Amino acid sequence: MDYDYWKRQSFDTPLFPDIEWSKPEQKSMAGKLGIIGGNSLGFAGVAEAYSTSLATGAGHIRVLLPDILKRTIPTTINDTVFAPTNPSGSLSKNAIAEMKALGEWADSILMIGDAGRSGETAVVYEQFIQAYTGQLVVTRDAIDLVKNSSELLVDRPHTVLIVSFAQLQKLFQAVYYPKVLTFSMQLTNLVEAVHKFTITYPVTLVVLHKDHLVVASHGAVTSQLWNNPMLIWRGSVAAKAAAYWLWSPNRPLEAITSSLLS
């Protein structure tokens, strides 16, 4: 069967070389990225995202963390905002003001995870997502934290979800999408499913399946062989995707696909 909406990329043959060529040379033109994440037990994903997006070429990066981390955050992260912490060590409901201020400053927000499992943090994340209208990338355990707002996420324009296959299964179920995803399904079946899903909803999806990283947006799909899932789970894939999307805000599929080669 011919899938005219599906393109395959390899490390030897980039699908969208113009994205790389259009990378801004001046820092002032390379966009502002806000990163939200962390809790008292960890901020490894935040640190990884900060260093990766900086190395990738994001112009300005600002990190928002629970204030309980003030004494433990490394000095290499040099533009940090701290917000109130709840007893669980995660962002409290009173963090919404700092989150909104970050959203007003940034061109794009990356919710990188390490956010803990606090219900209060889930609520403040959901409040922020409802209020924020800019580019939003959500990944790792931040996806699980806002699972009760799945309908809001998939209906939201300018949104990229970088998910595990299990998270994608739950997302389809949460919005009552009439397609069952199974771990045994062929890659072609998954490609067809995300093709139809992203025609129905304006969200952009990135998911690993059968050693392929699949990107889907507005019905178009790309895929690439991928043998290092740890880069996804550590957050570096999301950080690169967020940086590239800053430069090509109207072309999420092309930007994210290109970021996979960097």
C-alpha positions in Angstrom: 0.0 0.0 0.0 1.3 3.5 -0.8 1.2 6.0 2.0 1.6 9.3 0.4 1.4 11.1 3.8 4.4 9.1 5.2 8.1 10.0 4.6 11.1 8.1 5.9 14.2 9.8 7.0 17.7 8.4 7.5 20.9 9.9 8.9 22.2 10.0 5.3 19.2 11.6 3.7 17.6 14.4 5.7 14.0 15.1 4.6 14.1 18.8 5.3 17.6 20.2 4.8 16.3 23.7 4.6 15.5 23.6 8.3 19.1 23.1 9.2 20.2 25.8 6.8 17.8 28.3 8.3 19.2 27.9 11.9 19.7 31.5 13.2 23.3 32.5 13.5 22.5 35.3 16.0 21.5 34.3 19.5 18.9 37.1 19.6 17.1 35.5 16.7 17.2 31.9 18.1 14.2 32.2 20.3 13.4 32.0 24.1 12.8 28.6 25.7 11.3 28.2 29.1 11.8 24.8 30.9 9.5 23.7 33.7 10.2 20.6 35.8 11.9 19.1 38.8 11.0 18.2 42.4 12.9 17.7 45.6 14.0 14.2 44.6 15.4 15.0 41.2 16.0 17.4 38.4 18.2 15.3 36.0 15.8 15.8 33.2 15.8 19.5 33.7 19.6 19.6 33.7 19.8 17.4 30.6 17.2 19.6 28.8 19.0 22.8 29.7 22.5 21.6 28.5 21.0 20.0 25.3 18.9 22.9 24.2 21.8 25.3 24.9 24.2 23.1 22.8 21.6 22.8 20.1 21.4 26.5 19.7 18.3 27.9 21.6 18.9 31.6 22.0 17.8 32.2 25.6 16.8 29.5 28.1 15.2 30.0 31.5 14.4 27.2 33.9 11.5 27.2 36.5 12.0 24.9 39.5 10.5 24.3 42.9 12.3 26.6 45.4 13.3 23.6 47.5 16.0 23.0 44.9 17.7 26.4 45.4 20.7 24.9 47.2 21.1 21.9 45.0 20.8 23.2 41.4 24.2 23.3 39.6 25.7 26.6 38.8 25.8 25.6 35.1 22.1 26.4 35.0 22.5 30.1 35.2 19.0 31.5 34.4 16.7 30.0 37.0 13.4 31.0 38.5 12.2 29.4 41.7 8.5 28.9 42.6 6.7 27.8 45.8 7.0 24.1 46.7 4.3 21.9 48.3 5.0 19.3 51.1 5.6 16.7 48.4 8.6 18.7 47.1 6.9 19.7 43.8 5.5 22.9 42.5 2.5 24.1 44.6 -0.6 25.8 43.4 1.0 29.1 44.3 3.6 28.6 41.5 1.1 29.6 38.9 2.2 33.3 38.9 5.8 32.3 38.2 4.7 29.8 35.5 2.5 32.4 33.8 5.4 35.0 33.9 7.7 32.4 32.3 5.1 31.8 29.6 4.9 35.5 28.9 8.7 35.7 28.5 9.2 32.6 26.4 8.4 31.7 22.8 8.1 28.1 23.8 7.7 26.1 27.0 9.1 22.6 27.6 7.5 20.6 30.4 10.4 18.2 30.8 9.1 16.1 33.8 10.7 15.0 37.0 7.6 16.7 38.3 6.6 14.2 41.0 3.1 12.8 41.5 1.4 15.4 43.5 -2.2 16.1 42.7 -1.6 19.8 43.5 1.2 20.0 41.0 -1.0 18.3 38.4 -3.7 21.0 38.9 -1.2 23.9 38.6 0.3 22.3 35.4 -3.2 22.0 34.0 -4.0 25.6 35.0 -0.9 26.8 33.2 -1.7 24.8 30.0 -5.1 26.3 29.9 -3.8 29.9 30.3 -0.7 29.6 28.0 -1.2 30.0 24.3 2.4 29.7 23.0 4.4 26.7 21.8 4.2 23.8 24.3 6.3 20.6 24.4 5.3 18.0 27.0 7.2 14.8 27.7 8.3 12.1 30.1 6.4 12.0 33.4 4.8 15.4 32.8 2.6 13.5 30.3 1.4 11.3 33.1 0.9 14.2 35.5 -1.6 15.9 33.2 -3.4 12.8 32.0 -6.7 14.1 33.3 -6.3 17.0 30.8 -5.8 14.7 27.8 -8.7 16.3 25.9 -7.2 19.8 26.5 -3.8 18.7 25.3 -4.9 17.1 22.0 -7.3 20.0 21.2 -4.6 22.6 21.9 -2.8 24.1 18.8 1.0 24.6 19.0 1.4 21.5 21.1 3.9 18.7 20.8 3.7 15.5 22.9 6.8 13.3 23.0 5.4 10.1 24.5 6.1 6.4 25.1 4.0 3.9 23.3 2.2 3.1 26.6 1.5 6.8 27.1 0.1 7.1 23.6 -2.2 4.1 24.3 -3.6 5.9 27.3 -4.0 9.1 25.4 -6.1 7.4 22.7 -8.2 5.8 25.5 -8.6 9.0 27.5 -10.1 10.9 24.5 -12.2 7.9 23.4 -10.4 7.7 20.1 -11.8 4.6 18.2 -8.5 2.9 17.5 -6.9 0.4 19.8 -3.1 0.5 19.9 -1.2 -2.7 20.7 2.5 -3.2 21.2 2.4 -6.0 18.6 1.0 -3.8 15.9 3.0 -3.2 12.7 4.7 0.1 12.2 2.5 0.7 9.2 -0.6 0.4 11.4 0.7 2.8 13.9 1.6 5.3 11.1 -1.9 5.1 9.8 -3.4 5.6 13.3 -1.3 8.7 14.1 -2.0 10.0 10.6 -5.7 9.9 11.2 -5.4 11.1 14.8 -3.5 14.2 13.9 -6.1 15.0 11.2 -8.7 14.9 13.9 -6.7 16.9 16.5 -4.2 19.7 16.0 -1.6 18.1 18.3 1.8 16.9 17.1 2.9 13.4 18.3 6.3 11.9 18.6 6.5 8.2 19.6 8.9 5.3 19.5 7.7 2.0 18.1 9.4 -1.0 16.5 12.8 0.8 16.7 11.4 3.7 14.7 10.8 7.2 16.0 7.5 8.5 14.4 6.5 12.1 14.1 2.9 13.0 13.1 1.4 16.5 12.6 -1.7 17.6 10.6 -1.9 14.1 9.0 1.7 14.1 7.7 4.0 11.4 9.2 7.8 10.9 9.2 9.8 8.1 10.7 13.4 7.3 11.3 15.2 4.2 12.6 16.1 4.8 16.2 18.2 2.6 18.4 18.8 4.8 21.5 15.6 5.1 23.5 17.5 6.5 26.5 17.9 9.8 24.6 14.1 10.0 24.7 13.6 9.0 28.3 16.4 11.3 29.5 14.8 14.3 27.7 17.4 15.2 25.2 15.1 14.4 22.2 12.5 16.8 23.6 15.0 19.5 24.2 16.4 19.3 20.7 12.9 19.3 19.3 11.9 22.3 21.3 15.0 24.2 20.1 14.4 23.4 16.4 10.8 24.3 16.7 11.7 27.8 17.9 13.3 28.5 14.5 10.4 27.1 12.4 7.3 27.7 14.5 4.9 27.1 11.6 6.5 23.8 10.7 6.5 21.5 13.7 6.8 18.2 11.7 9.7 19.5 9.6 11.5 21.0 12.6 11.2 18.0 14.9 12.1 15.6 12.2 15.2 17.6 11.4 16.2 17.8 15.1 16.5 14.0 15.2 19.6 14.2 13.0 21.4 16.8 15.2 
